[in-house]
Amino acid sequence: MLDGVSKLFGKRHALRDVTVTLPADAVCGLVGANGAGKSTLLRCVIGLTEPSGGTGLVFGEKLGTDRAKRLVSYAPDELPMPDMLTGREYLDLIAGLEDRPPHLRRDAERLAAIFGVDGALTKLVGSYSHGMKRRLQFAGAFSSDARSSSSTSPSRAWTSRAPYSCASPCAPGPGPDGRPW
């Protein structure tokens, strides 16, 4: 829930009085021209940028708090990737930084398979295309225990399977292979 969220950069409004309420199980896309404030809004929601005004809650937690930050995973388009790690080492790094339990570490590899990068997990990330790097980021982000996942420019990594796959980890029930997440 956002109520009147605004963000100023100097005298320029990136966001002006954004108010929105989404149910916990909603899938939401932000569409707009470059510079419209989509990424700024996501950064405010996940706590990377402090709003200039307004208030908000993420699953009942105040924007920017540590508790709210743990509830949302994020895969930004501009995130530098560690070129000298393999895909598997990258997934292990992300899991280790968040101290994820073993079942979530296994989910990352299952998601890598769904996103079509499992065959490249032993290769250096520096050899990946931009789209492969994004799909690896999604596998790492969506395998967390966060209640929500967000990304900037997710369509740059989509394959024919990815739009279904993007929503699947957050949905109850079995994954596309019939096994429970």
C-alpha positions as CSV (number, residue, x, y, z in Angstrom):
1,M,0.0,0.0,0.0
2,L,1.4,3.4,-1.0
3,D,-0.3,6.6,0.1
4,G,0.9,9.9,-1.6
5,V,4.4,8.7,-2.2
6,S,6.5,11.3,-3.9
7,K,10.2,11.5,-4.8
8,L,12.1,14.7,-5.7
9,F,15.5,14.8,-7.2
10,G,16.5,18.4,-6.7
11,K,13.4,20.3,-7.9
12,R,12.4,17.6,-10.3
13,H,9.5,15.2,-9.4
14,A,10.3,11.6,-10.3
15,L,7.1,10.6,-8.4
16,R,4.2,12.7,-7.4
17,D,1.5,11.6,-4.9
18,V,1.5,7.9,-6.0
19,T,-1.3,6.1,-4.2
20,V,-2.0,2.4,-4.8
21,T,-3.2,-0.6,-2.9
22,L,-2.6,-4.2,-4.2
23,P,-3.8,-7.4,-2.7
24,A,-1.0,-9.7,-1.5
25,D,-1.5,-12.1,-4.4
26,A,-1.6,-9.5,-7.2
27,V,0.7,-9.5,-10.2
28,C,1.4,-5.9,-11.2
29,G,3.4,-4.4,-14.0
30,L,4.6,-0.9,-14.3
31,V,4.6,0.4,-17.9
32,G,5.7,3.8,-19.0
33,A,8.2,5.8,-21.0
34,N,11.9,6.1,-19.9
35,G,12.1,8.5,-17.0
36,A,8.5,8.0,-16.0
37,G,9.5,6.9,-12.5
38,K,8.9,3.1,-12.7
39,S,12.4,2.2,-11.3
40,T,12.2,5.0,-8.7
41,L,8.9,3.6,-7.5
42,L,10.3,0.1,-7.1
43,R,13.4,1.5,-5.3
44,C,11.1,3.3,-2.9
45,V,9.0,0.1,-2.3
46,I,12.1,-2.1,-1.6
47,G,13.9,0.5,0.5
48,L,16.8,1.5,-1.7
49,T,15.5,5.0,-2.1
50,E,13.7,7.0,0.6
51,P,10.5,8.8,-0.6
52,S,10.5,12.6,-0.3
53,G,6.9,12.3,0.9
54,G,4.0,10.0,1.6
55,T,3.9,6.7,3.4
56,G,3.7,3.0,2.5
57,L,3.5,-0.5,3.8
58,V,5.0,-3.7,2.3
59,F,3.0,-6.7,3.6
60,G,2.2,-4.6,6.7
61,E,5.7,-3.3,7.3
62,K,6.7,0.3,6.9
63,L,8.7,1.1,3.7
64,G,12.4,1.1,4.1
65,T,12.5,-1.0,7.3
66,D,14.7,-4.1,7.5
67,R,11.6,-6.2,7.9
68,A,10.0,-4.8,4.8
69,K,13.3,-5.2,2.8
70,R,13.4,-8.9,3.7
71,L,9.9,-9.4,2.2
72,V,10.8,-8.3,-1.3
73,S,13.5,-9.7,-3.6
74,Y,14.7,-7.5,-6.4
75,A,16.6,-8.1,-9.7
76,P,17.6,-4.7,-11.1
77,D,18.5,-4.5,-14.8
78,E,21.7,-2.6,-14.1
79,L,23.1,-4.9,-11.4
80,P,26.8,-5.7,-12.2
81,M,27.4,-9.5,-12.3
82,P,30.6,-11.2,-11.0
83,D,32.2,-12.2,-14.3
84,M,34.7,-14.5,-12.7
85,L,32.2,-16.7,-10.9
86,T,30.3,-19.6,-12.5
87,G,26.5,-19.4,-12.6
88,R,26.3,-22.0,-9.8
89,E,28.8,-20.0,-7.7
90,Y,26.7,-16.8,-8.3
91,L,23.6,-18.6,-7.0
92,D,25.6,-19.9,-4.0
93,L,26.9,-16.4,-3.3
94,I,23.3,-14.9,-3.3
95,A,22.1,-17.8,-1.1
96,G,25.0,-17.3,1.3
97,L,24.5,-13.6,1.6
98,E,20.9,-14.1,2.6
99,D,21.8,-17.2,4.7
100,R,19.1,-19.2,2.8
101,P,18.2,-22.7,4.0
102,P,19.2,-25.7,1.8
103,H,15.7,-26.1,0.2
104,L,15.9,-22.5,-1.2
105,R,19.3,-23.2,-2.6
106,R,17.9,-26.2,-4.4
107,D,15.0,-24.1,-5.7
108,A,17.6,-21.7,-7.3
109,E,18.9,-24.5,-9.5
110,R,15.4,-25.7,-10.3
111,L,14.5,-22.1,-11.4
112,A,17.7,-21.9,-13.4
113,A,16.4,-24.9,-15.3
114,I,13.0,-23.4,-15.8
115,F,14.6,-20.2,-17.1
116,G,16.9,-22.1,-19.4
117,V,20.3,-21.4,-18.0
118,D,20.9,-24.7,-16.1
119,G,23.2,-25.9,-18.9
120,A,25.5,-22.8,-18.4
121,L,25.8,-23.0,-14.5
122,T,29.4,-24.4,-14.8
123,K,30.4,-21.5,-17.1
124,L,31.7,-18.2,-16.1
125,V,29.0,-15.5,-15.8
126,G,31.3,-13.2,-17.9
127,S,30.6,-15.5,-20.9
128,Y,26.8,-15.1,-20.5
129,S,24.7,-12.9,-22.8
130,H,22.7,-10.1,-21.2
131,G,19.6,-12.2,-21.3
132,M,21.3,-15.2,-19.7
133,K,22.6,-13.0,-16.9
134,R,19.1,-11.7,-16.3
135,R,17.6,-15.2,-16.2
136,L,20.3,-16.2,-13.7
137,Q,19.4,-13.1,-11.6
138,F,15.8,-14.2,-11.7
139,A,16.7,-17.7,-10.5
140,G,18.6,-16.2,-7.6
141,A,15.9,-13.6,-6.7
142,F,12.9,-15.8,-7.0
143,S,14.4,-18.6,-4.9
144,S,14.3,-16.5,-1.8
145,D,11.7,-16.7,0.9
146,A,10.6,-13.2,0.1
147,R,6.8,-12.7,-0.3
148,S,7.2,-10.6,-3.4
149,S,9.7,-10.4,-6.3
150,S,10.3,-7.3,-8.5
151,S,12.5,-6.5,-11.4
152,T,13.3,-3.6,-13.7
153,S,13.1,-4.5,-17.4
154,P,12.2,-8.2,-17.0
155,S,11.1,-8.6,-20.6
156,R,14.7,-8.3,-21.8
157,A,15.3,-11.8,-20.4
158,W,12.1,-13.5,-21.4
159,T,12.2,-16.7,-23.3
160,S,9.0,-18.5,-24.5
161,R,8.9,-20.2,-21.0
162,A,9.8,-17.2,-18.8
163,P,6.4,-15.3,-18.6
164,Y,4.8,-18.4,-17.0
165,S,7.9,-19.1,-14.9
166,C,8.1,-15.5,-13.5
167,A,4.8,-15.9,-11.7
168,S,5.1,-19.6,-10.8
169,P,7.5,-19.4,-7.7
170,C,5.1,-17.0,-5.9
171,A,2.0,-19.1,-6.7
172,P,0.7,-21.8,-4.4
173,G,0.7,-25.4,-5.8
174,P,3.1,-27.3,-7.9
175,G,5.7,-25.8,-10.3
176,P,5.7,-26.5,-14.0
177,D,7.4,-29.8,-13.6
178,G,4.6,-31.0,-11.2
179,R,6.7,-30.9,-8.1
180,P,5.9,-28.5,-5.3
181,W,8.1,-25.4,-5.0
